[in-house]
Amino acid sequence: MKNGSVVYLSYDGLTDSLGQSQILPYLTGLSKAGYHFTVISFEKKDAFIRSGSIVNKICTEQNIKWVPLTYHKRPPVLSTLYDLLILWRTLKKLYQQRKIDIVHCRSYLTSLVGLRAKRKWGVKFVFDMRGFWADERVEGGLWSLSHPVYKIVYKFFKEKEKVFLKEADNIVSLTHNAKDEIESWGLGNAPITVISTCVDTDLFDPRKISSKGKMDLMTKLGIEHDDFVLLYLGSWGTWYLTKEMLNFFTLLKERKPKAKFLIVSGDEVDKTDHPYSQDIIVTPVLRAEVPLHISLAHISVCFIKPTFSKKASAATKMGEILSMRIPIIVNPGWGDVQWFAERDTNVLLLKDITRQSFLSILDRLPSMKAALNSDLADVLKLEKAIESYKNIYVSMF
């Protein structure tokens, strides 16, 4: 489908860190391949003020038309319904202006609009599901099924999930684990492509980190030359096991008194009751600064609740950290983490989330940073994901 017209719908903002790491890189690569993109996204005020001009410059340079809409958070449910109404009106206006070949929907909310567009205008519908979204909301504590409104909303989206899977022209899953689960349901015949969260290896390249840059950042953050740095990168809370990661740091501190815990996140981290709170450093950063911060680490952690919805989870942070040649300690029971651990010795898989398991991992911390093996590096490369998306578009025409 050379020079085809694609409208990409995302309830995540392009100015969010996720938008800059997992949406823009794909779209710029596909735009260079000849596809004409219009992106409609919902932007949060603070993030838009901080990064709006940067994102707009990238989109302009890559010939991507960007239509940023305002994200509304309150009141719950009603604000989302309002946003979806605005999204439909915006998409309808675009359709009236020019031909649209594909509506590519990121996750469930925008798929409500994308499916309506397919039924009304006959455009192709890509359900880029990203995960079992409704179950994530429940298991992450965002929706309580004891609340009648959230119970209704959950049931609604679980039914819509089946409809999306039945009527989509193509489905994208982040993990093989989730793909196997979906195929066991026997819904529809649309092909399911597994595209893990990938890494811009041009940005996340340890060879581009200068010694002076590292030293300056260490001084700024209060990290000394002989400190042992444990890293956590990304969102803090919800389905991430924050208490367990803090407990792991406690044990690490007992083994390595000069240890510090660097938490690179824009979220609030409550460390007031931690025995080593003075050695926990929390800092938000712009995307361009993330590789430098990762480079300070000796090892990293990523503990995620091993729930049903997390079968479909592929942590962006994991690929970025591995690309910077930093080992990462993970717990079992989510995504394709077992598959990754079998292919890269830099992925240290815990047996479970217990003190004994923590101590066992600490006993075998790598003494040096090793390179990714070729199989895993190929899976995580941004170019691999772009090629997979191209194949999806081509198959639809």
Secondary structure, 3 states (H helix, E strand, C coil): CCCCEEEEEECCCCCCHHHHHHCHHHHHHHHHCCCEEEEEEEECHHHHHHHHHHHHHHHHHCCCEEEEEECCCCCCCHHHHHHHHHHHHHHHHHHHHCCCCEEEEEHHHHHHHHHHHHHHHCCEEEEECCCCHHHHHHHCCCCCCCCHHHHHHHHHHHHHHHHHHHHCCEEEECCHHHHHHHHCCCCCCCCEEECCCCECCCCCCHHHCCHHHHHHHHHHHCCCCCCEEEEEECCCCCCECHHHHHHHHHHHHHHCCCEEEEEECCCCCCCCCCCCHHHEEEECCCHHHHHHHHCCCCEEEECECCCCHHHHCCCHHHHHHHHCCCCEEECCCCCCHHHHHHHCCCEEECCCCCHHHHHHHHHCCCCCCCCCCHHHHHHHEHHHHHHHHHHHHHHCC
